[in-house]
Amino acid sequence: MDEVWFLYVDQDGYFMGGFDNDQHPDIQDTWVRIDEQPPHGAARLVDGVWDMSEPHRMKRDYLLETEVDPIVSNPLRWADMTTAEQNAWSQYRTDLLNITDQTGFPHNVTWPTKP
């Protein structure tokens, strides 16, 4: 039998939990039926389509916080870099901030390469 998924979404459409009907047949009356397993992360169900923009924003924010900020906000590390290295890190930061402006966002995201 094909899997039939049911899920609970909060009032804003954020995925809160999902189950295969074979494992939990009692949830049919209280949960929303979907045709595929929900994606992981903070996806939202909007008009029957998964909106993946929030998980991408979360990944972007994580990369900024863990990879970029420790370098660009540290004056000593920044001063030790060449102008070309500083430009590469500045461009990487800008590219991360602009992922939401990419054509095809949020379904097709091209992540920039860390310098």
N, C-alpha and C positions, 0 to 999 in steps of 0.2 A: 504494500500500500504506500502511496506517496505520502510524504509528511505533510501535515496540515498544521500550521503554526497559529497559535493564539497569543496575543500579547496584551499587556496593560500599558497604556500610555497615560501620562499625567495630563492635566488640563491644557498644557502648552504643546502637547504632542511628543514630549520626550519619552523615549523607550524606558520603561521601568522593569519589565520582566517578560519573558516569553517561554512558552512550552510547546512541545510536540503534543498533538491531540492524543496520540497513542499512549503517552505516558500519563496524561492528565485529562481524561475525557469529561470530567466534571466541570471544566471551566468554560465550556462553550457559551453559556448564557451570560457570563459576566465579562468576558474578554473580547477583544476585537480580533477577527480572523484576518490573517494576511497570507499571501501566497509563497512567501519565502522566509527563511530564518532571518531575523533582524541582524543588522551589522553590529559589531561591537563598538563601544565608544558612546559618545553623547549624540547619537543620531536622532533625528526627529522624523516622525511620520507626518507628512504634509500632503493632503489630498491623495493619499495612497502611495506616495513616493517617498523614499528615504532621503532626507536632507542631510548630507554629509558635511555641511559647512562647519558645524561646530567641532567635530573631531579634527578637522584640518586646522582650524584656528587654535585648538588646544595644542596640537603638535607644533605649530609655528611658534606659539608662545613659549613652549618648553624649549625649543631650539634657541630662541632668543635669550632666554634666561640662563640656559646651561652652557651654550657655546659662544654666543656673541657678547653678552653683557660682561662676563668676566674679563674679556679682552679689551673691548672698546671703552669700558668705564674705568679701567685701571691705567692711570697716567704713566706709570713706569713701564708697563708692558707696551703701551701704545707708543711711547717715545723710543723704545728699542726697535721698533719696526721701521722698515724702509717706507718711502712714500708709496711704492707699488703695493707693498703688503697692506698698508693702511687703506689704500683705495680698494683693494680686493675685499677686505673685511667690511668696509662701508657699503660696497656693492652687494655683498652677501646679505647684510642686514636689510638693505633696501629691498632686495629680491624677496626675502622672507616676508617683509611687511606687505609686499604687493601680490602675494599669492591669490588674494581674494579678487584681484583685478584681472586675473588670467582668463582668457577665453575658455569656456568649458568648466569653470569653477562652479560647483564643488565636485563634479563627477570626474573631471580630468585635471589633475594638478601635477605640474612639473616642479619638483623641488630643486632649489638651487644647490650647487655643489659647494661645500665648505672649503675655504681656501686652505 
